[in-house]
Amino acid sequence: MRSVWNGTIRLGLATIPVKAYGATEEQGTGLHHVHVTDGGRVRHRRVCEVDGAEVDLTELARGYVLPGGETVVLTESDFAKLPLPTSRAIEVQAFAQVEEIDPIYFARSYHLEPEPAGVKSYVLLAEALRRSGRVAVVKVALRSRESLAVLRVRDQVIMMETMLWPDEVRAPEFPFLHQEVVVTERELREATDLVETLTEKFAPAQYSDSYRTALQALVQSKIDGNELVQPAASSQVAGAADLLGALRTTVAEKRMPRQRVEEARAAETAASEASSKARAAARRRRSPSKK
């Protein structure tokens, strides 16, 4: 894996040389834009609005557009002149409890690997963070911009979680926030009962991307030449009364012995499959036979 940044963790007079690696990756669908009539790949080119010419990467720069329409052009050499002390250092500002930081501020995650000369100092900092139960609040420059970040320990590795600045977080402006909504004690108890019933230890491996699975099945169906499965009709948004009914049903199901739940679900699945087969048979009867 290739590092995306290298520098030092700077804590007072102490420095720990490290490399940063992206800790996450999105599992894409592998889809591309194509021409619907012939399947040709559609390419997106960098074209100048002034002369219409395609622009090479070596000719790209950044621009700041003024209110009057004029543009201030900034090149890589301009950015290199900026006084940015965190361009090669993760500057520790303070330590804090992670519970004090709203997750909305978190942006991206990175693994930090120590250079051979800094392993002992790295392990010492990681153990200090683990024992104290705290995170280090730091400043770091990545991709030509400075960010807040926190250092935390996960599986003996120091993670760096970059953060948004306060003015980058939007405040919600929803009409209902200014309305008085009355919730009865009974409704609150039933909703709380559902929360308690469904509470379990978080295990991310038990969840899967249903959309990606369905998309892969759709692509395979196209490859095999089979008839596409029609998606089920989406349910309407439930009102308050419907929600309470759904809550009661869910709680009752959760309290039902597992065998009875599985039997009920099996019966529902069988009924759905029977209905699907009946519709498929009806379509075959309506379709002319191929010779």
C-alpha positions, 0 to 999 in steps of 0.5 A: 500500500502506498502512503499518502503523507509522511512527516512527524507527530510533534508533541512539544519537543518530541517528534515521532516520524510516521507515514499515513495510509488511507484506512478505508476504501469504498467498494464501488459498483464498477459502473461507467458512463456509456452511450445508451445506443451502442455501449461506447464508453463516455469520456469526460475531458478537461476543456477550456471555456475560453478557447475550447481546447482540451487542457493537459494536466501540466497546464492546470492551475487553481483560480479564485473568481472575483465578484467582477468576473476576473480570476486570480490564478494560483499555481503550485509554486504559489501554494508552495510559498504558503507558511504552513508549518503542519505540511510535514508535521502533525501538531498536537494541540491538546487532549480530549475525551472522544465523547466530547467530539460530535461525530459530524466533524469526522471526515476521513480515517488514516492509519499511521505507521512509525518509521523504524527510528520512531517505533518506541516513541510511537508505542509509548504514545499509543499506550498513553492514549489507550490508558488515559482513554483520551484522543489527541487533538491535532492540526495537519495539512493534507492535500494543500489544506490544513485540517483539524484531526484527532489521534486515537488508538485502534488495534495497537495502531494510531489512527488519524481522523481528519475533521471539518472546521466548525464553519463547514458544518451546516445547521439544520433549518427544518420547519418542524423544529419551530413547532410544538409536537405533543408526544404522549407518555404511552407512545414514548414508553412503546418507542423506548420499549422497541429501542430496548428490545432491539439493542444489541452489541454492534457487529458491522460484519452482520450487515451487508450492502443490499443495493450492491448485491441487487445490482450485481444480480441485475448485471448477471441477469443481463449477462445470462439473458434472463427476464429481469425481476420486477422490484416490489412496490415501495411502502408508503410513509407511515403516520403516527398511528401506523408507526405505533402499530408497527412498533407493537408488532415488532416488539411482539415478534422480538419476544416470540420464540425464534422458531415461531418467528422463522415459521411465520417468515417462511410462510410469508416467503412461500406465499410471495414465491407462489405469487411470483410464480403465478405472475411468471406463468401468466406472462408466459401464457400471454407471450407468443411461443418462439419457433 
